[in-house]
Amino acid sequence: MNLKSGRNKFMYVITIAVLLIVFIVIFFQIPYSKTKSVFHRLMKTKISEITSEHGSITEEDMKHLPAPVQRYFRYCGYIGLPKMTYMKATFKNVDFYMIKGGKKSKLKIDYTQYNFIKKPERFALIDSSMYGIPFEGFDSYQKGIGSMKGVLAKLITLFDQRGEAMDKACLVTFLSECLIVPSAALQDYITWEEIDDTHAKAVITCYGLSAEGIFTFNEKGEMLSFRTKDRTSTDMDGTQREAEWSAILSDYRLVNGLRCPNVLQAVWHYPEGDFLYFDGNNVKIEYNRK
């Protein structure tokens, strides 16, 4: 009797375990996730709230810009381009590296990003997996508040980083991308200073915070990099340290009449050496008016 009871209990446990595994596998395969739903719903709302932007980018619009920035506008073909209200950038199969506890791990991610112009706002969704388990990230910067959230298995929050350092990091990240969405570079919240024929300094001020960095160009007019001291490096476990940060652009190609960078990278310049943590290519950039 005891033997039979023990066998039945064992089979019950095995059945429950199998059912749980089946449920988890099915749950992971279902396209729905709360993080994605929140992201896409927010983007739909933001786009619906946009007011119209009239006219096209002209030589008159950019006369206050430093010479290398003007050369970049002309080289990329932005003169005569209708002024945009937001940009959507899509990356597929990006090499993305994270550090936790001093150890580096690599993910392949899909990355979808929106930059809105009227006020500096930026949102990004990371879609990936870790050991077959879904991993999602949601970066947000709106109304001066920045955050970076990571979610495992659609339910488990791995990190949710906020605070003034994150606010400033998000603000300067928006600045680093302002020349990819050229209407942003023309806004009053960004001021420019010419350094020489291939370098220009930009300062962005909004919501009581300021951040700055240096853009580097080549003689053709390609923007090669942006470098700043106004980002704080934050690991997955919340460890923070000061380091310079760069966005690097290369492989400009003619797409729909515009010259756009095909490769975008992000690098931390640590004392012990550079750490390339975002390595994306074949980026798709879309501009929208309303």
C-alpha positions in Angstrom: 0.0 0.0 0.0 2.8 2.4 0.9 4.7 1.4 -2.2 1.7 2.1 -4.4 1.0 5.4 -2.7 4.6 6.4 -3.2 4.5 5.5 -6.9 1.3 7.5 -7.4 2.8 10.5 -5.7 5.9 10.2 -7.9 3.8 10.0 -11.0 1.7 13.0 -9.8 4.9 15.1 -9.4 6.2 14.0 -12.8 2.9 14.9 -14.4 2.8 18.4 -12.8 6.5 19.0 -13.9 5.7 18.0 -17.5 2.6 20.2 -17.6 4.6 23.1 -16.2 7.4 22.6 -18.8 4.8 22.5 -21.6 3.1 25.6 -20.2 6.4 27.5 -20.1 7.3 26.5 -23.7 3.9 27.5 -25.0 4.1 30.8 -23.0 7.5 31.6 -24.5 6.2 30.9 -28.0 3.2 33.2 -27.7 4.0 36.5 -29.5 2.4 38.7 -26.8 4.5 40.3 -24.1 3.6 43.1 -21.7 6.8 45.0 -22.5 6.2 44.9 -26.3 2.6 45.8 -25.8 3.4 48.8 -23.6 6.1 50.0 -26.1 3.9 49.8 -29.2 0.9 51.3 -27.4 3.0 54.2 -26.2 4.5 54.8 -29.7 1.0 54.8 -31.2 -0.1 57.4 -28.6 3.0 59.6 -29.2 2.5 59.6 -32.9 -1.2 60.5 -32.6 -0.3 63.5 -30.5 2.2 65.0 -33.0 1.3 68.4 -34.5 2.1 69.2 -38.1 5.5 70.5 -39.2 5.4 72.5 -42.4 8.0 73.2 -45.0 11.4 71.7 -45.9 14.9 72.1 -44.6 16.6 75.1 -46.3 20.0 76.7 -46.5 18.5 79.5 -44.4 17.5 77.0 -41.6 21.1 75.9 -41.2 23.0 79.1 -41.6 23.7 79.2 -37.8 25.3 75.8 -37.8 29.1 75.2 -37.8 30.7 74.7 -41.2 31.3 71.0 -40.8 27.7 70.5 -39.8 26.4 72.4 -42.8 28.7 70.3 -45.0 27.2 67.2 -43.5 23.6 68.4 -44.3 24.5 69.0 -47.9 26.5 65.7 -48.3 23.6 63.6 -46.9 21.1 65.4 -49.1 19.0 66.9 -46.3 18.5 70.3 -48.1 15.0 70.3 -49.4 13.9 67.3 -47.3 10.5 67.8 -45.7 10.9 68.6 -42.0 10.2 65.5 -39.9 8.4 65.2 -36.6 10.0 61.9 -35.6 12.3 59.1 -36.7 12.1 55.4 -36.5 15.3 53.3 -36.7 15.3 49.5 -36.9 18.2 47.2 -36.3 18.2 43.4 -36.8 20.6 40.9 -35.4 22.8 43.4 -33.5 25.8 42.2 -31.5 25.0 43.5 -28.0 27.2 43.0 -24.9 26.3 43.4 -21.3 28.4 43.3 -18.1 27.3 41.9 -14.8 29.7 41.2 -11.9 32.6 42.1 -14.1 31.7 39.4 -16.6 30.8 40.1 -20.2 27.9 38.3 -22.0 26.9 38.6 -25.7 23.4 38.7 -27.1 21.9 38.9 -30.6 19.2 41.5 -30.4 16.6 43.2 -32.6 16.4 46.9 -31.7 13.6 49.4 -32.6 14.0 53.0 -31.7 11.9 56.2 -32.0 13.2 59.8 -31.6 10.6 62.6 -31.3 11.6 66.1 -32.2 9.4 68.8 -30.7 10.8 68.0 -27.2 13.7 65.6 -26.9 12.0 62.2 -26.4 13.5 58.8 -27.2 12.2 55.2 -26.8 13.8 51.9 -27.7 12.8 48.2 -27.6 15.2 45.4 -27.3 14.0 41.9 -28.4 16.2 39.0 -27.7 16.7 35.7 -25.7 19.1 34.4 -23.1 19.6 30.6 -23.3 16.3 30.3 -25.1 14.4 32.4 -22.6 12.9 35.7 -24.0 14.8 38.8 -22.9 13.3 42.3 -23.6 14.6 45.8 -22.8 12.7 49.1 -22.8 14.6 52.4 -22.8 12.5 55.5 -22.3 13.2 59.2 -22.1 10.2 61.5 -21.9 9.5 64.7 -20.0 13.1 64.8 -18.9 12.9 61.3 -17.2 15.1 58.5 -18.3 14.9 54.8 -17.6 16.4 51.5 -18.7 14.5 48.3 -17.9 15.3 44.7 -18.7 12.8 41.8 -18.5 13.5 38.1 -18.6 10.9 35.4 -19.5 8.4 38.2 -20.2 7.7 38.6 -16.4 10.9 38.9 -14.4 12.4 42.3 -14.1 16.2 42.0 -14.1 16.9 45.7 -13.7 15.0 49.0 -13.8 17.5 51.8 -13.7 16.4 55.4 -13.0 17.7 58.6 -11.5 19.4 61.9 -12.5 22.4 60.1 -14.0 20.0 58.1 -16.2 18.1 61.3 -17.1 21.4 62.9 -18.3 22.5 59.8 -20.1 19.3 59.6 -22.1 19.5 63.4 -22.9 23.0 63.1 -24.3 22.1 60.0 -26.2 19.4 62.0 -27.9 22.0 64.6 -28.7 24.3 62.0 -30.2 21.6 61.1 -32.7 20.4 64.5 -33.6 22.2 64.6 -36.9 20.6 61.4 -38.0 17.2 63.0 -37.6 18.2 66.5 -38.9 15.2 68.4 -37.8 16.3 67.8 -34.2 19.7 69.5 -34.9 17.8 72.7 -35.9 15.8 73.0 -32.7 16.4 75.8 -30.1 17.2 73.3 -27.4 20.5 72.5 -29.1 23.3 75.1 -29.5 26.3 74.7 -31.7 29.9 75.8 -31.6 32.5 75.4 -34.4 35.8 74.0 -33.2 37.6 73.5 -36.6 36.9 72.2 -40.1 36.1 68.7 -38.9 34.8 69.1 -35.4 31.8 70.8 -33.8 30.6 71.0 -30.2 26.9 70.7 -29.4 25.0 71.4 -26.1 21.5 70.2 -25.4 19.4 71.9 -22.7 16.0 70.7 -21.6 14.0 70.0 -18.4 16.6 71.8 -16.3 19.5 69.6 -17.5 22.3 70.2 -20.0 24.7 67.7 -21.7 27.3 68.2 -24.4 29.6 66.4 -26.7 31.9 66.7 -29.8 31.0 65.6 -33.3 33.8 64.6 -35.7 33.4 64.7 -39.5 35.6 63.9 -42.4 36.3 66.2 -45.3 33.6 64.7 -47.5 30.9 65.6 -44.9 30.3 62.3 -43.2 29.7 62.4 -39.5 32.1 59.8 -38.1 31.6 60.0 -34.3 30.1 61.7 -31.3 32.0 61.7 -28.0 30.9 62.8 -24.5 31.8 62.8 -20.8 28.1 63.2 -19.9 27.1 59.6 -19.7 27.5 57.4 -16.6 28.3 53.7 -17.3 25.7 51.5 -15.5 26.1 47.7 -15.4 23.2 45.3 -15.2 23.7 45.0 -11.4 23.5 48.7 -11.0 27.2 49.4 -10.6 28.1 52.9 -12.0 31.4 54.4 -13.0 32.5 57.4 -15.0 33.8 56.9 -18.5 33.7 58.7 -21.8 31.2 57.3 -24.4 31.2 57.4 -28.2 28.7 56.8 -30.9 30.5 55.7 -34.1 29.0 55.9 -37.6 30.4 54.4 -40.9 29.6 52.9 -44.3 27.4 55.6 -45.6 25.1 54.5 -48.4 22.6 56.2 -50.7 19.1 55.2 -49.7 16.0 56.9 -51.2 18.1 59.9 -52.2 19.8 60.3 -48.8 23.2 59.3 -47.6 22.8 57.4 -44.4 25.2 55.4 -42.2 24.8 51.7 -42.5 26.9 50.8 -39.4 26.2 52.3 -35.9 28.3 51.4 -32.9 28.4 52.4 -29.2 31.6 52.3 -27.2 32.6 52.9 -23.6 36.1 54.3 -23.2 37.2 52.7 -19.9 40.7 53.2 -18.4 41.5 49.6 -19.0 40.4 49.8 -22.7 37.5 50.5 -25.0 34.4 48.4 -24.7 32.3 48.1 -27.9 28.8 47.0 -26.6 26.5 47.8 -29.5 27.5 46.8 -33.0 24.7 47.2 -35.5 24.6 47.3 -39.3 22.0 47.4 -42.0 20.1 50.0 -40.1 16.8 51.0 -41.6 15.9 54.7 -40.9 12.4 56.1 -41.6 11.3 59.7 -41.3 7.8 60.8 -40.9 5.8 64.1 -41.2 2.4 64.8 -40.0 
